[in-house]
Amino acid sequence: MTKSRDEYRELGGRGEEMAEQLSYEIDFLSRWLPSKLGEDETAKIVDATIDELGLSGDPGAAGRVIGAIMKSRGNDLDGAVVNRLVRERLG
């Protein structure tokens, strides 16, 4: 929803009303959604998992690392952030 809100804001005046509605909905619904860990905490988990699996420097192993992380901590993490951090660290 945040992506949609940002896209409406980019439209300027035409999309501002819809962006405001989406902002309200995001704020309202976020009360019941579990909070995700921040990027720093996620980076620590990514680094630890890469070390545990011994896959440092192997870009082809990104799927294995992401799978292991999401299987163990998926509810706490933003998958897009995990994906980006794993790919950055593996090269």
C-alpha positions as CSV (number, residue, x, y, z in Angstrom):
1,M,0.0,0.0,0.0
2,T,2.9,2.4,0.7
3,K,4.1,1.9,-2.8
4,S,0.7,2.8,-4.2
5,R,0.5,5.8,-2.0
6,D,3.9,7.1,-3.2
7,E,2.9,6.6,-6.8
8,Y,-0.3,8.6,-6.2
9,R,1.8,11.4,-4.6
10,E,4.0,11.5,-7.7
11,L,1.0,12.3,-9.8
12,G,0.7,15.6,-7.9
13,G,-2.8,17.2,-7.5
14,R,-4.6,14.5,-9.4
15,G,-3.5,11.7,-7.0
16,E,-3.2,13.6,-3.7
17,E,-6.7,12.8,-2.5
18,M,-6.2,9.1,-3.1
19,A,-2.7,9.3,-1.5
20,E,-4.3,10.8,1.6
21,Q,-6.9,8.0,1.8
22,L,-4.2,5.4,1.5
23,S,-2.1,7.1,4.2
24,Y,-5.1,6.9,6.5
25,E,-5.7,3.2,5.7
26,I,-2.0,2.4,6.3
27,D,-2.0,4.1,9.6
28,F,-5.2,2.5,10.7
29,L,-4.2,-1.0,9.6
30,S,-0.7,-0.9,10.9
31,R,-2.0,-1.1,14.5
32,W,-2.8,-4.7,14.0
33,L,0.2,-5.7,11.8
34,P,3.2,-7.2,13.4
35,S,6.2,-4.9,13.3
36,K,9.2,-5.8,11.2
37,L,12.8,-5.6,12.3
38,G,14.8,-2.6,11.0
39,E,17.5,-2.8,8.4
40,D,20.3,-2.9,11.0
41,E,18.9,-5.9,12.8
42,T,18.1,-7.6,9.5
43,A,21.7,-7.1,8.3
44,K,23.0,-8.8,11.5
45,I,20.7,-11.8,10.8
46,V,21.9,-11.9,7.1
47,D,25.5,-11.8,8.1
48,A,25.1,-14.5,10.7
49,T,23.3,-16.8,8.3
50,I,25.9,-16.3,5.6
51,D,28.6,-17.2,8.1
52,E,26.6,-20.2,9.5
53,L,26.1,-21.6,6.0
54,G,29.7,-20.8,4.9
55,L,28.5,-19.2,1.7
56,S,30.4,-15.9,1.8
57,G,31.3,-14.6,-1.7
58,D,29.0,-17.0,-3.6
59,P,26.4,-15.0,-5.5
60,G,24.7,-18.2,-6.7
61,A,23.9,-19.1,-3.1
62,A,21.5,-16.1,-2.6
63,G,18.4,-18.3,-2.8
64,R,19.7,-20.7,-0.2
65,V,20.6,-17.9,2.2
66,I,17.3,-16.1,1.7
67,G,15.3,-19.3,2.1
68,A,17.1,-20.1,5.3
69,I,16.5,-16.7,6.7
70,M,12.8,-16.5,5.7
71,K,12.1,-20.0,7.0
72,S,13.5,-19.2,10.5
73,R,12.6,-15.5,10.8
74,G,10.2,-14.7,7.9
75,N,7.5,-13.2,10.1
76,D,9.8,-10.6,11.6
77,L,11.5,-9.5,8.4
78,D,10.8,-7.6,5.3
79,G,11.5,-10.0,2.4
80,A,12.6,-7.2,0.0
81,V,15.2,-5.9,2.5
82,V,16.5,-9.5,3.1
83,N,16.8,-10.0,-0.6
84,R,18.7,-6.8,-1.2
85,L,21.0,-7.3,1.7
86,V,21.8,-10.9,0.8
87,R,22.6,-10.0,-2.8
88,E,24.8,-7.0,-1.7
89,R,26.8,-9.2,0.7
90,L,27.2,-12.1,-1.6
91,G,28.3,-9.9,-4.5
